[in-house]
């Protein structure tokens, strides 16, 4: 027969469509595996991309932010969009004026880069000037008709005069009785649809005292008038929770911010900061106060009091207000970005300051340092780790102040940069010295064990420092004398195991929970994550037990 001739394939340069749908003939180059791969690729391209988290998207641009900046109010926008807003004289929510400082939000920018890398997207690029301007024009609500605007303005003037005539400066009508005389509505929306929704909501009554405070602060020629009016406001904020919620409006907060920032109103700063402390007692007011831009004004009071421009009492109230605002988890990152950590640390470690001011500053730093972004701020602040350890180790300091310093040390030790800074400052030796001291204080001992526990995260450097400081003796005593199954005892025993090298790196970083009964020798767990979290859950109410933000001034 002979050898078979090789078959020659004819490969068409273009794929031709089948002659009829019922045709069962396949192209010559058909391969089931190749066809399946092509279909899979088509399905991947057809699937929509993962939506970006809303906190990473600029509210004006509607896209990922390439250069996010944070305003004093805590709002974050794309820098180019804010510049376009300034050119168009349009102020989005949180932008009180064109002169507001724009602080780069480095933490959010890093989070955007991480999300883009994880989702396979390219890093966003700053929008062009034309694109930012177009986005702002889309976000701006359309102007109302001239006739409607004039009618609304006339109605507002009439109702405001009626409210002022029917009530004195010290009286207040309930929202139910004053709903028909409302003259002010706060609107932070930037789209027409949201404006329509807000118009459908019932109007909120205006406290007559709000009008008096705003008018006095804006128009008074003498500082004595402003001081007298703010003294009335301070008393009003002590009346009831309902009155505090009614008075916490953007207009009133803007007036208080003006008093704190303008030097000629220095005599009224005590009452202004006390009023902010009282307003911050209400959970619903905490975010409003931060978004109104009060944090930079409070920071200015803390910094300027050293030069005599603000009384010490104003500094004490400013620290109390920041403590109250830091109790809200949503505020912590914004307060830290706005520069509150350094002056609060200075106030905490200064023995010349009033104990109550130091306590409020310490509680503020403690709650702020629960946020990871603020832990690195404390670690990087020059001299902060050494100053905190000096306060914690000084027997001359009051016990509550020493405890607050140790609480902050425990939080800072929760991040790698904080642990390195604390070890450089001699934290292992300082905390071990407190445990080995003859004057043992049970209140401090618990936090000392937690601090050493936080520093012991699988570090060879920690093992050498702990052995040199005699930490093993102190921890062994706590492990023997502690309550069986107690968190303090378990932290001491696991730290001793880390010093001996009994825990490998993998178990040290990703172990299971410490809550394992009576704490046997073979109880596995993380050196830091689970045990310290369990310890912090026991201290969840530390603000209330340490004189929390509940006092009215």
C-alpha positions as CSV (number, residue, x, y, z in Angstrom):
1,X,0.0,0.0,0.0
2,X,2.9,2.4,0.8
3,X,3.2,5.1,3.4
4,X,0.2,7.3,4.0
5,X,0.5,10.8,2.6
6,X,0.6,13.6,5.3
7,X,-2.7,15.5,5.6
8,X,-2.5,19.1,4.8
9,X,-4.7,21.5,6.8
10,X,-6.1,24.5,5.3
11,X,-6.4,27.4,7.9
12,X,-8.7,30.2,6.8
13,X,-7.5,33.8,7.6
14,X,-11.0,34.8,8.5
15,X,-13.7,32.8,10.4
16,X,-16.8,32.5,8.3
17,X,-20.2,32.3,9.8
18,X,-22.1,29.0,9.3
19,X,-24.4,28.8,6.4
20,X,-27.4,27.9,8.6
21,X,-28.1,27.7,12.4
22,X,-28.9,24.0,12.0
23,X,-25.5,23.2,10.4
24,X,-23.6,20.7,12.5
25,X,-20.2,21.1,10.7
26,X,-17.4,22.5,12.9
27,X,-14.5,24.7,11.7
28,X,-11.4,22.9,10.8
29,X,-9.4,24.5,13.7
30,X,-12.0,23.7,16.4
31,X,-10.6,22.4,19.7
32,X,-12.9,21.7,22.7
33,X,-10.2,22.7,25.2
34,X,-9.5,25.9,23.3
35,X,-13.2,26.7,23.0
36,X,-13.7,26.2,26.8
37,X,-10.7,28.5,27.5
38,X,-12.1,31.2,25.2
39,X,-15.5,31.0,26.8
40,X,-14.0,31.3,30.3
41,X,-12.1,34.4,29.2
42,X,-15.2,35.9,27.8
43,X,-17.1,35.3,31.0
44,X,-14.2,36.9,33.0
45,X,-14.4,40.0,30.8
46,X,-18.2,40.1,31.1
47,X,-18.1,40.0,34.9
48,X,-18.3,43.5,36.5
49,X,-15.3,44.7,38.4
50,X,-15.4,44.8,42.2
51,X,-17.0,48.0,43.4
52,X,-14.7,50.3,45.3
53,X,-15.5,50.7,49.0
54,X,-17.5,54.0,49.5
55,X,-15.0,55.3,52.0
56,X,-12.3,55.3,49.3
57,X,-14.4,57.2,46.8
58,X,-14.5,61.0,46.6
59,X,-18.1,62.1,47.2
60,X,-17.8,64.8,44.5
61,X,-15.8,62.9,41.8
62,X,-17.5,59.5,42.4
63,X,-14.1,57.7,41.8
64,X,-11.2,56.5,43.8
65,X,-9.1,59.4,45.2
66,X,-5.6,59.8,44.0
67,X,-4.7,62.7,46.4
68,X,-7.1,62.5,49.3
69,X,-7.1,65.5,51.7
70,X,-8.9,65.8,55.0
71,X,-10.6,69.1,56.1
72,X,-10.8,70.3,59.7
73,X,-14.3,69.0,59.8
74,X,-13.1,65.4,59.2
75,X,-14.5,65.1,55.6
76,X,-12.1,63.8,52.9
77,X,-12.2,64.8,49.3
78,X,-10.0,64.7,46.2
79,X,-7.6,67.7,46.3
80,X,-8.4,68.7,42.7
81,X,-12.2,68.8,43.4
82,X,-11.7,71.1,46.4
83,X,-9.6,73.4,44.3
84,X,-12.4,73.4,41.7
85,X,-14.9,74.1,44.5
86,X,-12.9,77.1,45.6
87,X,-12.8,78.4,42.0
88,X,-16.6,78.1,41.7
89,X,-17.3,79.4,45.2
90,X,-19.1,76.2,46.1
91,X,-18.5,74.7,49.5
92,X,-19.3,71.0,49.9
93,X,-20.3,69.5,53.2
94,X,-17.5,70.1,55.8
95,X,-15.9,72.9,53.9
96,X,-16.8,76.0,55.8
97,X,-14.8,78.5,53.7
98,X,-12.2,78.6,51.0
99,X,-9.5,79.1,53.6
100,X,-9.9,75.8,55.3
101,X,-6.6,73.9,55.6
102,X,-6.3,70.8,53.4
103,X,-4.3,68.1,55.2
104,X,-3.0,65.1,53.2
105,X,-4.8,61.9,54.3
106,X,-1.8,59.6,54.0
107,X,-3.5,56.7,55.8
108,X,-6.4,56.7,53.3
109,X,-4.1,57.1,50.4
110,X,-2.2,54.0,51.5
111,X,-5.4,52.1,52.0
112,X,-6.5,53.0,48.4
113,X,-3.2,51.7,47.1
114,X,-3.5,48.5,49.0
115,X,-7.1,47.9,47.8
116,X,-6.0,48.6,44.2
117,X,-3.1,46.1,44.4
118,X,-5.4,43.5,45.9
119,X,-8.2,43.9,43.3
120,X,-5.8,44.1,40.4
121,X,-6.5,47.7,39.5
122,X,-4.1,50.4,38.5
123,X,-3.5,53.1,41.1
124,X,-5.8,56.1,40.4
125,X,-4.4,59.3,38.8
126,X,-5.4,62.8,39.8
127,X,-8.2,64.2,37.7
128,X,-7.5,67.0,35.3
129,X,-8.7,70.5,36.1
130,X,-11.4,70.3,33.5
131,X,-12.6,66.9,34.9
132,X,-12.7,68.2,38.5
133,X,-14.6,71.3,37.4
134,X,-17.2,69.2,35.5
135,X,-17.6,66.9,38.6
136,X,-18.2,69.9,40.8
137,X,-20.7,71.4,38.4
138,X,-22.6,68.1,38.4
139,X,-22.7,68.0,42.2
140,X,-23.9,71.6,42.6
141,X,-27.7,71.8,43.1
142,X,-29.5,74.0,40.6
143,X,-30.3,77.5,41.8
144,X,-34.0,78.0,42.9
145,X,-36.3,80.2,40.9
146,X,-36.0,83.9,41.9
147,X,-39.6,84.1,43.0
148,X,-39.3,81.0,45.2
149,X,-36.1,82.2,46.7
150,X,-37.6,85.6,47.6
151,X,-40.7,84.0,49.2
152,X,-38.6,81.6,51.2
153,X,-36.3,84.4,52.5
154,X,-39.3,86.5,53.4
155,X,-40.9,83.6,55.3
156,X,-37.6,82.9,57.1
157,X,-37.4,86.6,58.3
158,X,-41.0,86.6,59.5
159,X,-40.7,83.3,61.4
160,X,-37.4,84.3,63.0
161,X,-38.8,87.6,64.3
162,X,-41.8,85.8,65.7
163,X,-39.7,83.3,67.5
164,X,-37.5,86.0,69.0
165,X,-40.6,88.0,70.1
166,X,-42.3,85.1,71.7
167,X,-39.4,83.8,73.7
168,X,-36.8,85.4,75.9
169,X,-33.1,84.6,75.7
170,X,-33.2,82.2,78.6
171,X,-36.4,80.4,77.6
172,X,-36.7,77.5,75.2
173,X,-39.8,76.1,73.5
174,X,-40.0,72.4,72.8
175,X,-39.7,71.1,69.2
176,X,-43.4,70.1,69.2
177,X,-44.6,73.6,70.1
178,X,-42.0,75.4,68.0
179,X,-42.2,73.4,64.8
180,X,-44.3,76.1,63.1
181,X,-41.7,78.8,63.9
182,X,-38.6,77.0,62.6
183,X,-36.2,79.3,60.8
184,X,-33.1,77.3,60.2
185,X,-32.4,74.0,58.6
186,X,-28.9,72.6,58.3
187,X,-28.3,70.9,54.9
188,X,-25.1,69.1,54.0
189,X,-26.4,67.5,50.8
190,X,-24.9,68.4,47.4
191,X,-27.4,66.8,45.1
192,X,-30.9,68.0,44.1
193,X,-32.5,64.6,45.0
194,X,-31.2,64.7,48.5
195,X,-32.4,68.3,48.8
196,X,-35.9,67.2,47.9
197,X,-35.7,64.4,50.5
198,X,-34.5,66.8,53.2
199,X,-37.4,69.2,52.3
200,X,-39.9,66.4,53.0
201,X,-38.6,66.0,56.6
202,X,-40.2,67.9,59.4
203,X,-38.5,71.2,60.3
204,X,-36.3,71.3,63.4
205,X,-37.0,74.0,65.9
206,X,-34.4,76.7,66.5
207,X,-33.4,77.5,70.0
208,X,-33.6,81.3,70.4
209,X,-30.3,81.2,72.3
210,X,-28.6,80.0,69.1
211,X,-29.6,83.2,67.3
212,X,-28.4,85.3,70.2
213,X,-25.0,83.6,70.4
214,X,-24.4,83.8,66.7
215,X,-25.4,87.4,66.4
216,X,-23.3,88.4,69.4
217,X,-20.2,86.6,68.3
218,X,-20.5,88.0,64.7
219,X,-21.5,91.6,65.5
220,X,-20.4,92.5,69.1
221,X,-17.7,95.2,69.3
222,X,-16.7,94.5,72.9
223,X,-15.4,91.2,74.2
224,X,-17.4,91.6,77.4
225,X,-20.7,91.0,75.5
226,X,-19.4,87.8,74.0
227,X,-18.2,86.5,77.3
228,X,-21.6,87.3,79.0
229,X,-23.5,85.5,76.2
230,X,-21.3,82.4,76.3
231,X,-21.7,82.3,80.0
232,X,-25.5,82.0,79.4
233,X,-24.8,79.3,76.8
234,X,-22.6,77.4,79.2
235,X,-25.5,77.3,81.7
236,X,-28.0,76.3,79.0
237,X,-25.9,73.3,78.0
238,X,-26.1,72.0,81.5
239,X,-29.9,71.9,81.6
240,X,-30.9,68.7,79.8
241,X,-29.9,66.3,77.1
242,X,-32.7,67.6,74.9
243,X,-31.4,71.1,75.1
244,X,-27.8,70.0,74.3
245,X,-29.0,68.2,71.2
246,X,-31.1,71.2,70.1
247,X,-28.2,73.6,70.5
248,X,-25.6,71.5,68.7
249,X,-26.1,73.0,65.2
250,X,-23.5,74.0,62.6
251,X,-24.2,77.7,63.2
252,X,-23.6,77.6,66.9
253,X,-20.5,75.4,66.5
254,X,-19.1,77.8,63.9
255,X,-19.6,80.6,66.4
256,X,-17.8,78.7,69.2
257,X,-15.0,77.9,66.8
258,X,-14.6,81.6,66.0
259,X,-14.4,82.5,69.7
260,X,-11.6,79.9,70.2
261,X,-9.6,81.0,67.2
262,X,-9.8,84.8,67.4
263,X,-7.3,86.3,70.0
264,X,-9.6,89.1,71.1
265,X,-12.1,86.6,72.5
266,X,-9.6,85.1,74.9
267,X,-11.6,85.9,78.0
268,X,-14.6,83.9,76.6
269,X,-12.6,80.8,75.8
270,X,-13.3,79.2,79.2
271,X,-17.1,79.3,78.7
272,X,-16.7,78.3,75.0
273,X,-14.7,75.2,75.8
274,X,-16.9,74.3,78.7
275,X,-19.9,74.5,76.4
276,X,-18.2,72.1,74.0
277,X,-17.6,69.7,76.8
278,X,-21.2,69.7,77.7
279,X,-22.4,69.4,74.1
280,X,-20.0,66.4,73.6
281,X,-21.8,64.5,76.4
282,X,-24.5,63.5,74.0
283,X,-23.5,60.6,71.6
284,X,-25.5,62.1,68.8
285,X,-23.4,65.3,69.0
286,X,-19.9,63.8,68.9
287,X,-19.6,63.4,65.2
288,X,-21.4,66.7,64.5
289,X,-18.8,68.6,66.6
290,X,-15.9,67.1,64.7
291,X,-17.4,67.7,61.3
292,X,-18.1,71.3,62.2
293,X,-14.3,71.9,62.5
294,X,-14.1,72.3,66.3
295,X,-11.0,70.0,66.7
296,X,-8.5,72.4,65.3
297,X,-9.8,75.2,67.5
298,X,-9.5,73.0,70.6
299,X,-6.0,72.0,69.6
300,X,-5.2,75.7,69.3
301,X,-6.4,76.3,72.8
302,X,-4.1,73.5,74.1
303,X,-1.1,75.0,72.3
304,X,-1.7,78.7,72.9
305,X,-2.3,78.4,76.7
306,X,1.5,78.2,77.2
307,X,1.8,81.8,76.0
308,X,-0.8,83.2,78.3
309,X,-3.5,83.7,75.6
310,X,-5.8,81.2,77.1
311,X,-6.4,80.5,80.9
312,X,-5.4,77.1,82.3
313,X,-9.1,76.3,82.9
314,X,-9.7,76.6,79.1
315,X,-6.9,74.1,78.5
316,X,-8.5,71.7,81.0
317,X,-11.9,72.0,79.3
318,X,-10.3,71.6,75.8
319,X,-8.7,68.3,76.9
320,X,-12.1,67.2,78.4
321,X,-13.8,68.0,75.1
322,X,-11.3,66.0,73.1
323,X,-11.7,63.1,75.5
324,X,-15.4,63.2,75.0
325,X,-15.1,63.3,71.2
326,X,-12.5,60.5,71.2
327,X,-15.0,58.1,72.9
328,X,-16.6,57.8,69.4
329,X,-14.7,55.4,67.3
330,X,-15.7,57.2,64.1
331,X,-13.8,60.4,65.3
332,X,-10.5,58.9,66.4
333,X,-8.6,58.9,63.1
334,X,-9.8,62.4,62.2
335,X,-8.9,63.8,65.6
336,X,-5.4,62.3,65.3
337,X,-4.9,63.6,61.7
338,X,-5.9,67.1,62.9
339,X,-3.0,67.3,65.3
340,X,-4.5,66.6,68.7
341,X,-2.1,63.9,69.8
342,X,1.1,66.0,70.5
343,X,-0.5,68.7,72.7
344,X,-2.4,66.0,74.6
345,X,0.8,64.1,75.3
346,X,2.5,67.3,76.5
347,X,-0.4,67.9,78.9
348,X,-0.4,64.3,80.2
349,X,3.4,64.2,81.0
350,X,3.6,67.8,82.5
351,X,3.6,67.6,86.3
352,X,2.9,71.3,86.6
353,X,-0.6,70.9,85.1
354,X,-3.8,70.3,87.1
355,X,-4.4,66.6,87.8
356,X,-7.9,66.7,86.2
357,X,-6.5,68.3,83.0
358,X,-3.8,65.6,82.9
359,X,-6.4,62.9,83.5
360,X,-8.6,64.1,80.7
361,X,-5.6,64.4,78.4
362,X,-4.5,60.8,79.3
363,X,-8.0,59.4,78.7
364,X,-8.1,61.2,75.3
365,X,-4.7,59.8,74.3
366,X,-5.7,56.3,75.4
367,X,-8.9,56.3,73.3
368,X,-7.2,57.9,70.4
369,X,-4.4,55.3,70.5
370,X,-6.9,52.5,70.1
371,X,-6.8,53.5,66.4
372,X,-3.7,52.1,64.6
373,X,-3.1,55.4,62.8
374,X,-2.6,57.2,66.1
375,X,-0.4,54.5,67.6
376,X,2.3,55.3,65.1
377,X,1.8,59.1,65.8
378,X,2.6,58.5,69.5
379,X,5.6,56.3,68.6
380,X,7.0,58.9,66.2
381,X,6.4,62.0,68.4
382,X,9.9,63.0,69.7
383,X,10.4,61.9,73.3
384,X,6.9,60.5,73.8
385,X,7.9,56.9,74.7
386,X,10.5,58.0,77.2
387,X,8.1,60.6,78.7
388,X,5.3,58.1,79.1
389,X,7.7,55.6,80.8
390,X,9.1,58.3,83.1
391,X,5.6,59.1,84.3
392,X,4.7,55.5,84.8
393,X,7.9,54.8,86.7
394,X,7.8,57.9,89.0
395,X,6.6,57.2,92.5
396,X,5.9,60.9,92.9
397,X,3.2,60.8,90.3
398,X,-0.4,60.1,91.3
399,X,-1.4,56.5,90.7
400,X,-4.2,57.3,88.2
401,X,-1.7,59.3,86.1
402,X,0.8,56.4,86.2
403,X,-1.9,54.0,85.2
404,X,-3.0,56.2,82.2
405,X,0.6,56.3,81.0
406,X,0.8,52.5,81.1
407,X,-2.5,52.2,79.3
408,X,-1.2,54.3,76.5
409,X,2.1,52.2,76.4
410,X,0.0,49.0,76.0
411,X,-1.9,50.5,73.1
412,X,1.3,51.8,71.4
413,X,2.9,48.3,71.8
414,X,0.1,46.9,69.6
415,X,2.0,47.9,66.4
416,X,5.5,46.9,65.3
417,X,6.7,50.5,65.1
418,X,5.4,51.2,68.5
419,X,7.1,48.2,70.0
420,X,10.4,49.2,68.4
421,X,10.1,52.8,69.8
422,X,9.3,51.5,73.3
423,X,12.2,49.1,73.4
424,X,14.5,51.9,72.2
425,X,13.2,54.0,75.1
426,X,13.9,51.2,77.7
427,X,10.3,50.0,78.2
428,X,11.2,46.5,79.2
429,X,13.5,47.6,82.0
430,X,11.1,50.4,83.1
431,X,8.1,48.2,83.3
432,X,10.0,45.3,84.9
433,X,11.3,47.8,87.5
434,X,7.7,48.7,88.4
435,X,6.9,45.0,88.9
436,X,10.0,44.4,91.0
437,X,9.5,47.5,93.2
438,X,8.9,47.1,96.9
439,X,5.9,49.4,96.7
440,X,3.7,47.1,94.7
441,X,0.4,48.6,93.4
442,X,-2.1,46.1,92.2
443,X,-3.7,48.6,90.0
444,X,-0.4,49.2,88.1
445,X,0.7,45.5,88.2
446,X,-2.1,44.4,85.8
447,X,-1.1,47.0,83.2
448,X,2.6,46.3,83.6
449,X,2.0,42.6,82.8
450,X,-0.1,43.7,79.8
451,X,2.7,46.1,78.6
452,X,5.4,43.3,78.8
453,X,2.9,41.0,77.1
454,X,2.5,43.4,74.2
455,X,6.3,43.8,73.8
456,X,6.9,40.0,73.7
457,X,5.7,39.3,70.2
458,X,8.3,36.7,69.1
459,X,11.2,39.1,69.2
460,X,14.8,37.9,69.9
461,X,15.5,41.4,71.0
462,X,12.8,41.3,73.6
463,X,14.2,38.0,75.1
464,X,17.6,39.6,75.7
465,X,16.2,42.8,77.1
466,X,13.8,40.9,79.4
467,X,16.5,38.6,80.8
468,X,18.8,41.6,81.4
469,X,16.0,43.5,83.2
470,X,15.0,40.5,85.4
471,X,11.5,40.4,83.9
472,X,11.4,36.6,84.4
473,X,11.4,37.0,88.2
474,X,8.6,39.5,88.2
475,X,6.5,37.5,85.7
476,X,7.1,34.2,87.6
477,X,5.8,35.8,90.8
478,X,2.6,37.0,89.0
479,X,2.1,33.6,87.4
480,X,2.4,31.9,90.8
481,X,0.3,34.4,92.8
482,X,-2.4,35.2,90.2
483,X,-5.9,33.8,90.2
484,X,-6.1,30.5,88.4
485,X,-7.5,31.0,84.9
486,X,-7.1,34.8,85.2
487,X,-6.0,36.8,82.2
488,X,-3.1,38.4,84.1
489,X,-1.7,35.0,85.1
490,X,-2.1,33.7,81.5
491,X,-0.3,36.7,80.1
492,X,2.6,36.2,82.5
493,X,2.9,32.5,81.8
494,X,2.9,32.9,78.0
495,X,5.4,35.7,78.2
496,X,7.7,33.5,80.2
497,X,7.3,30.8,77.5
498,X,8.2,33.4,74.9
499,X,11.4,34.3,76.8
500,X,12.4,30.7,77.0
501,X,11.7,30.3,73.2
502,X,9.1,27.6,73.8
503,X,6.7,29.2,71.3
504,X,7.6,29.1,67.7
505,X,7.1,32.1,65.4
506,X,4.0,30.7,63.7
507,X,2.2,29.9,66.9
508,X,3.3,33.3,68.3
509,X,1.7,35.2,65.5
510,X,-1.4,33.2,64.7
511,X,-2.3,31.2,67.8
512,X,-5.7,30.6,69.1
513,X,-7.6,32.3,71.9
514,X,-6.2,32.5,75.4
515,X,-9.6,31.9,77.0
516,X,-8.9,28.2,77.6
517,X,-10.1,27.3,81.0
518,X,-7.6,27.2,83.8
519,X,-4.6,27.9,81.5
520,X,-2.7,24.6,81.3
521,X,0.8,24.5,80.2
522,X,-0.1,23.3,76.7
523,X,-2.7,26.0,76.1
524,X,-1.7,27.5,72.7
525,X,-2.3,31.0,71.8
526,X,-1.0,34.3,70.4
527,X,1.5,36.2,72.5
528,X,-0.3,39.5,71.8
529,X,-3.4,39.4,69.6
530,X,-5.9,37.2,71.5
531,X,-4.7,37.6,75.1
532,X,-4.4,41.4,74.9
533,X,-7.8,41.7,73.3
534,X,-9.3,39.6,76.0
535,X,-7.6,41.8,78.6
536,X,-8.9,44.9,76.9
537,X,-12.4,43.5,76.9
538,X,-12.2,43.5,80.7
539,X,-11.1,47.1,80.6
540,X,-13.9,48.1,78.2
541,X,-15.5,50.4,80.8
542,X,-12.2,52.0,81.8
543,X,-13.5,55.4,80.9
544,X,-16.4,55.1,83.3
545,X,-14.2,53.7,86.1
546,X,-11.7,56.5,85.7
547,X,-14.1,59.3,85.8
548,X,-15.4,59.2,82.3
549,X,-16.7,62.1,80.2
550,X,-20.0,62.5,82.2
551,X,-19.4,65.7,84.2
552,X,-21.0,68.9,83.2
553,X,-19.0,72.1,83.4
